[in-house]
Amino acid sequence: MAAEAGALERPRPAGWRIVALKELADHLLSVRLVVLLFLVVVSAIGIVYSATGEIRRVAEEATGTPALFIRFFTSAREGLPSLLSIVGFLVPLLGIAFGFDAVSSERAQGTLARLVSQPIRRDDVVNGKFAAGLVVIAAVLLSLALVVAGIGILRLGIVPSADEIGRLVAWWVLTVAYAGVWLGLATLLSVVLRRAATAALVSIAAWLVLTLFSGLLVGLAADAIAPLPDDPTVAEAVNHARWEQWLGRISPQTLYEEATVVLLNPEVRSAGFLLPQQVDRAVPNPLPLDQSLLVVWPQAVSLVALTIACFAAAYVAFMRQEVRA
């Protein structure tokens, strides 16, 4: 009988899944998600509606324009940012919002010791919290893409091709990986720093440095490493530009922007700058999806590697911390 009872007993779900489901329920019922979702969707709808006039003009003037449907994501009225710019600006905030208090809030409420005393492994706590945050962000971005696609189909009657759908799916995966970098960084700061407010401030400071001020800092560093004389030669100018490109790729935003430009514009054939002799006699045909994926592969791998590195650091720091009741 005992054997039969054991055989009939349902397999117990993994501990990290239990934590993830609990965190997922908390996120979905939180005011934080409602505010962020409202901000992202309203911004996207406003930008797309302002861009429909430009897209309609292009559609009337150019028959057979490549990736016309994707222009909903890349076009904008003069003086306004494109949807890609809005997403690149807000995605780090999504990662920070769902990660800055992942562990520090449990510690502040005195529930962390109770949580790790449950019949789950200790690493299930940080694994489940990170997984729940990433799932919520992925769902928000998917909702955004579907809303924009629906507006495009309803207002202009443009139906995406299979290649355009593939590019949008690849862009969505890349954007989730980009958000994972900031979610991992915020989770790491939530583990290392005792207070959620401090973790949020440090995360936002890192976001400002790596996004808004990265161009200025990269330019200063490139001037220090490869200074340009008053009358630079072509070789000196190219060397300076390459240093700016390499240093700029330290920022996740630069990697993300380079990859999205190639993915959502088939006419772009490189993620970096090209010399005139490199494009001489090049056939200006749009790249197929598989070739665009090959071009952005280094940037995509770098974003995934940064996400893994940040999460691994948070994992190790949490496992080494002493949790007191």
N, C-alpha and C positions, 0 to 999 in steps of 0.2 A: 504493500500500500504506500509506503514511504517513497519507494522508487517511482510508482505511478504518479504520486503527487508532485515529485520533483520533475517528472517528465512533462506534466501538464502545466507546470509553473511557467509563466511567461518570462522571456529573457528581459533582464533589467537594462534599460537604456543607459548609454554612457553618461558619466557624470557631467561632462561639459555640455551635453545636449540639454540636460535638465536646467543647468545654469543659463544656457543660451535662451531657452524657451521662457524662463522667468524674466530675464532681461528684455527679451523681445516684447513680452506683454507689457512690461513697464514702459518701454519706449513708445509703443503704439498708443498707449493711454496717456502719455505725458503731454503737457502744454508745449514743451520744447519742440516736439515733432510737428505739432500743428503750426507753430509760428514759422519754423524753418520751411515746411512744405508750402505754406502760404507765400512766403517771401520768394522762394525759388519759382513756383508756378506762376505767380503774378508777374514777376520780372520777365519770365520767358514768354508769356502770352503778350505782354506789351511790346517786347522786342520783335516778336514774330509778326504781329499785326502791323507794326511800322515798316517791316521789311517786305510785306506782300506787294506793295506798289512797285518796288524795285524789281522783284522777281517777276511780276506780271509784264513789266517793260522788257526784261530780258527774254521772257518766253515769246513775246510778240515779235521781237527783232531777230531772234536767232532760233531757227528751227534746228533741232538736233543738238542743242547745247548739252554737253556732258554733265551728268549728275545735277540736273536742274532741281530735283526734289531736295537734295542736300543743301541747296542754297537757303532754305529756311533756317538752317543752323549756322550758316556762315555769313549771310548778307545782313546788312543793316542800313538804315537811313543815315544820311550824312549828319554827323554830329552825335550819333548814338552808337553805343557798343553793339557788337554782334552777340548772338546767343552763346557762342563759344567763349567770348570774353566774360560774359556773366557767369557761365558755368565754371570757368577757370578761376574766377574770383571767389565764388561762393562754395565750391567743393571743399577747399581746406577748412572753411568754417563748419561744414557738416562733420568732417572728421574730428575736429576739435570739440564740437558740441557733444558728440556721443562718446568721447574718450577721456575728457579732462577730469571727470569725477568717477571713473569706472571703479577704482579701488579706494580713492581718498574719501568718497562719500560713505562707503561702508565702514571705513575706519572712524570717520567722524561720528557716525550714528552708533558706533559700538557693536555693529552686527557682523564685522569681518571675522572675529573669533568664533562667533556662532556658526558662520557660514563654513569655515574650514573645518569645524568639528563635525560636520555632517558626514555620512558614509560615502564620501566622494574623495577623489584624489585632490591634493592641494592645487595642482596645476590646472584642474578643471575649472577653477574660478576664473583665472585670467583668460584661459582659452574660450570659455563660454561667453564672457563679456565682450571679448574682441569679435567673436563670430557674430554675436547679436548686433553689435554696432555696424559691422560690415554688411549684414543682410538688410538692415533698415536703410542704410545709405544706398545700397544697390536698388532697393525698391523705390526710393525717392527718385533716383536718376532714371529708372525705367518708366516711372509715371510721367516724368518730365518729357522724355523722348516720345512717349505715346501721345501726350497732349499736343506737342508741337506737330507730330505727324498727322494727327487728326485735324488740326487747324489747316494744315497745308492741303489736305485732301478735300476738305469742305469748302474752303475759300477759293481755291484755284483749280480744283479737280485734277491735280497732278498725282499720278499713282507711281510709287517707287518701283524701280526695277529690282531684279534679284541682286545685281551688283551693289546698288544703293542700300538695300536692306543689309547686305553683308557688311558694308562699310559702317553703317550705323550700329550694328551689333558689335563690331570690333571697337568702335569709338566708345560704346557703353562699357565694354570690358576694360578698356584702357582707363576710362574715367573712374571706374570702381577701384582699379589698382592705384590711381593717383590719390583717391580719397583714403585708401588703405595706408598710404605713407603718413598722412596727417593723423589718422586714427591711431596708428601704431605709436607715433611720437607723443600724442596726447595721453595714451595709455601708459607709456613709459614715465612721463612726468607725473601722472596720477599715482604711480607706484612709488616713485622716488620721493616726491614731495608730499608732505603730510596734509596739506590743506588744498581743497579743490580750487579755491580762489587763486592761490599761488600757481597751481598747475595751469589754470586758464590764462593767467597773465603771461606766463612764460611761453605757452603755446602761441598766443597771439603775437607776442614779440618775435618769435621765430618766424611766424607767418609773414609779418611785416618786413622782416629783414630779407627773407628768401623770395618775396614776391614784389613788393613795392620798391624796395631799395636795392634789389639785386643788380639792376642795370648800372646804377651809380657805383656800387662797390666793385663790380666786375670791371668797369671802365678804369677805375683807379688802380686796381691790381694789374690790369693789362698794361697801363701806362708805366707802372713801376717795373714790370718784368721786361717788357719790350717797348721802351719809349720811342716815340716817333720824332724825328728831327723836323725842322721847319720845312724842309723840302725832301720828303721821304721818297725813296725809290719804290718800285713796284714790289720788290721782294720784302722790303721792310713793312710796307702796308699790309701785304698778305700775311706776314708773320704776326703782326699786331692783331689782325682780324681773327686769325686762328687761335691766338691766345684768348681773345675775348670769347670765342665760341666754346673753347674747352672749359674755361673758368665758369662761363654761364651755365654749363650743363651740371654744375654742382647743385644748382637749384632744381627741385622737382618740377617747378612750374615751367622752366625752360624745356625740360624733357617732354613734358606733357604738351606744350604748345607746338613743338616741332613735330611730334607724332600726329597730333590732331590735324594740323595743316596738310600733311601728306595723306592721311586717311580720308579726309572729307573733301579733298580737291584732287581728282585724278590727274589734273594737268601738272601738278607739282611732282618733280622727279627726284628730289633730294631734300634731306632734312637740314642740310647746311648750305653755306654759300658755295658757289661754283665759279671757277675762273672762266674767262671767255673761251679759252682753248678747250675747256672741258665740254662746253655746249656747242662748239662749232660742228656744223653738219648733223646735229642731233635732229631726229625726226620728232616733231611736236605732236605726238599722238598721246591720248590719255593712257595712263597706266592701268592695267587690270588690277583687280583686288589683290591677287596673290603677289604681284610685284610691289604694290604699295605696302603690303605686310612685311615683305623682305626689307624694304627701306626703313621702316619704323621698328624693326625687330630690336636693335640695340637700345632704343629709348624705352620700349616696353619691358625688356628684360631688366633694365636699370631701375624702373619704377617698382617692379615686383621684388627686386633684390633689396631696395630701400625699405619696402614694406616688411619683408622678412627680417631685415636687420633690426628695425625698430621694435618689432614684436618680440624677436629673440632677446633683445636687451631687456624689455619689460618682463619677459618670462623669467629670465635668470635673476633679475633684481627681486621679483616677487618671491621666487623660491628660496632666496637667501635671507629674506626678511623674517624677523621674529614677530609673530602675531600674539599679542597679549589680550587677555579678556578685559 
